Structures are given as C-alpha cells and as structure tokens.
Amino acid sequence: ETGVTQTPRHLVMGMTNKKSLKCEQHLGHNAMYWYKQSAKKPLELMFVYSLEERVENNSVPSRFSPECPNSSHLFLHLHTLQPEDSALYLCASSQDLRAPVNTIYFGEGSWLTVV
Amino acid sequence: AQSVTQLGSHVSVSEGALVLLRCNYSSSVPPYLFWYVQYPNQGLQLLLKYTSAATLVKGINGFEAEFKKSETSFHLTKPSAHMSDAAEYFCAVSEAQKLVFGQGTRLTINP
C-alpha cells in the first residue's frame, strides 16, 4: 500500500468542465509535488510545495491551479483544459526540501483524459 | 543544470538473462542518483539510490547499480531477469532538492 494516495484514479472531462485531482500523503512529509507524465515525454515537474507554501511553478498554464491546505493534502484544480493535457498526473511527497538527500515517493497517479 | 540520459528506450531480454539498463549523468557537483520503476498503470516506485556512500548500491527485487564517476554512469543491473521485472525504469538525478528524470527505458522479458 502506497503512502501517497491519489483520487480519482481515472477522470474523463470535457474542455469546459471544472474538476479537481486530490492527493493525500500518510508519511509525515513536509514537501509535496505534482508531476505530469505524457507519452513520449520525460516526467515534467509542475509544482512544488514545502510546508504548504508553493516554492516552484514550472511554467505551468493557469488552467492548472494547485492548492495545498495542509502538509498532508494537495489538490490540482483543472478548468478549461485542452486535449493535449491528457496525461497521467502523479503526486509525490518527500520528507523535507532542506534534507541533503530528498527521496521522493510517488502515488499511483490519476489518468486524465480531456475530450 | 544536471541531467540524465538513458541509453535505449526499449530493452528486451530473455527470462533468466542479465538485465542491464544504462544511465549517464551530467552534473557539476557530486550527484545524488536514483532509479525508479513503474509497473503498468501504477506510479513510480523507488528501486535504489546513490548518496555518495558505497559506489555499489543494492536495491529491491534483486537490482543493483554501480556509480562510476570516471564514466559518469549509474547503470542498473540484475543477474537474472524475471517475468515480473517487465516495466518502465527511470533514472533520475537530484537537483536543488528536486528530481530530474531521464526519458525512461521500457524493459520487456521474453519467456
């Protein structure tokens, strides 16, 4: 059983819909991440949160809006997406961004299809 | 900026044969290096990591990797492939407390 849980595992949405992806980590970590995994592309870091504060936004379009209400939960709010946004969205966590070795633990991902 | 290059997007081996997945890194400082595995329809699972202690790192499921500074490599090996090893494998380097991933290598095991 993974220490990082993502819901839903699969989501199909229209381009005008608004939906959210949810992530919860049970590891007591201080940092959380959203990654995007598309076919034929390397894993792309989207956002990084440390102690509920966003520390990185990797040039992600504004139609993706992250929210981190506490160190255990991370959301990715989606609105007016494009078909090319269809991908596997992976949530991850790590103990502390200040740690010398920052091992990242991933959830099982949310498969998003935009129609 | 640090980066990793995985040589070969697809590797196919027979069951029981040696598995060798190649990863070369580029880093201006001593790197921290990782191998992750992704089974179908799942997230990424940590296989092993190099943190400048021993150069030969043992991981889960019988995998190991050797850090070679002179070759800037961190290749992943397993002496005898199992059907259950079929998956995608990612090499990664730590940069500013974040991970930079390679393109991935899909490993296929032939019976």
Interface residues (C-beta under 8 A of the other chain):
Chain A: T2 V4 Q6 A31 Y33 P42 L43 L45 V48 E56 L90 A92 S94 L97 R98 A99 P100 V101 N102 T103 I104 Y105 F106 G107 E108 G109
Chain B: Y32 F34 Y36 N41 Q42 G43 L44 Q45 L46 K49 T51 F90 S94 Q97 K98 L99 F101 G102 Q103 G104
